[in-house]
Amino acid sequence: MFERVRRVPWGIALLLVYGFLILAGIGLSLPAVVAMATDMPVSFVGLVVMALLAYTIFTLTLVLQRKTAARVLTLGLASLTLPAVGLGFLYGQAILAALLTVFAALLFRGLTRPAVAGWLDEV
């Protein structure tokens, strides 16, 4: 078991850290979404948060099970960094946007390496 963990490609490790940060952010924003639900049962923000939560959990589950289907889903999860880069530039946070751009480039570079395809080999 520990040998498998040591052989995890760095792109997968970075994705797992990113995914768990997304889950932590959703957990911190959930009280506001629940408070919104008292006024309006179905809101756009609530739908987006729940969809992001389901997509992130599903993707991380497939990655941890080393399923081949996770390859495409990981790129979809990594693509969520791109709107954050745009929002950083829109709100005048150039340093944050630059850091997010570097993070997105590292994440995409790590996930498109052949080692990731070899590690996600379960059918």
C-alpha positions in Angstrom: 0.0 0.0 0.0 2.7 2.5 1.0 4.7 1.6 -2.2 1.6 2.7 -4.3 1.4 6.0 -2.4 5.1 6.7 -3.0 4.7 6.1 -6.7 1.9 8.7 -7.2 2.8 11.1 -10.0 3.2 14.7 -8.9 0.4 15.8 -11.2 -2.0 13.5 -9.3 -0.7 14.7 -5.9 -1.2 18.3 -7.0 -4.7 17.5 -8.2 -5.6 15.8 -4.9 -4.4 18.9 -2.9 -6.4 21.2 -5.3 -9.5 19.0 -5.0 -9.3 18.9 -1.2 -8.9 22.7 -1.2 -12.0 23.0 -3.3 -13.9 20.8 -0.8 -12.7 22.9 2.1 -13.8 26.1 0.3 -17.2 24.5 -0.3 -17.4 23.5 3.3 -16.6 27.1 4.4 -19.2 28.6 2.1 -22.0 26.1 2.8 -23.5 28.0 5.8 -24.1 31.0 3.5 -25.7 28.8 0.9 -27.9 27.2 3.5 -28.9 30.6 4.8 -29.9 31.6 1.3 -32.0 28.5 1.1 -34.3 29.8 3.8 -35.4 32.7 1.6 -35.4 30.9 -1.7 -35.3 27.1 -1.8 -33.6 26.9 -5.2 -30.9 29.5 -6.1 -28.3 29.7 -8.8 -25.5 29.8 -6.2 -26.9 26.7 -4.5 -27.1 24.8 -7.7 -23.5 25.8 -8.7 -22.1 24.8 -5.3 -23.9 21.5 -5.2 -22.8 20.7 -8.8 -19.2 21.6 -7.9 -19.4 19.5 -4.8 -20.7 16.4 -6.7 -18.2 16.8 -9.5 -15.2 17.2 -7.2 -16.2 14.3 -5.0 -16.8 12.0 -8.0 -13.5 13.0 -9.7 -11.5 12.5 -6.5 -13.1 9.1 -5.9 -12.2 7.9 -9.4 -8.6 9.2 -9.0 -8.2 7.5 -5.6 -9.5 4.2 -7.2 -7.1 4.8 -10.1 -9.8 4.4 -12.8 -9.0 5.3 -16.4 -12.2 7.4 -16.6 -10.7 9.8 -14.2 -8.2 11.1 -16.8 -10.8 13.3 -18.6 -12.5 14.3 -15.3 -9.2 15.5 -13.8 -8.7 17.9 -16.8 -12.2 19.2 -16.3 -11.5 19.8 -12.6 -8.2 21.5 -13.5 -10.0 23.7 -16.0 -11.8 25.4 -13.1 -8.6 27.3 -12.4 -9.1 29.3 -15.6 -12.2 31.4 -14.5 -10.3 32.2 -11.3 -7.4 33.6 -13.3 -9.9 35.8 -15.3 -11.6 37.0 -12.1 -8.3 37.8 -10.6 -7.4 40.1 -13.6 -11.0 41.5 -13.6 -10.8 42.6 -10.0 -7.3 44.0 -10.3 -5.5 41.2 -8.4 -2.7 40.7 -10.9 -0.4 38.9 -8.5 -3.1 36.5 -7.5 -4.0 36.0 -11.2 -0.3 35.3 -12.0 0.0 32.8 -9.2 -3.1 31.0 -10.4 -1.8 31.0 -13.9 1.4 29.3 -12.8 -0.6 26.8 -10.7 -2.9 26.1 -13.6 0.0 25.5 -15.9 1.7 23.2 -13.4 -1.6 21.3 -12.9 -2.2 20.8 -16.6 1.4 19.9 -17.3 1.3 17.3 -14.5 -2.0 15.8 -15.6 -1.0 15.4 -19.2 2.2 13.5 -18.5 2.4 9.8 -19.5 3.0 8.8 -15.9 -0.5 9.9 -15.0 -2.0 7.7 -17.7 0.1 4.8 -16.5 -1.0 5.4 -12.9 -4.7 5.6 -13.8 -4.8 2.2 -15.3 -7.7 0.4 -13.6 -10.8 -0.2 -15.8 
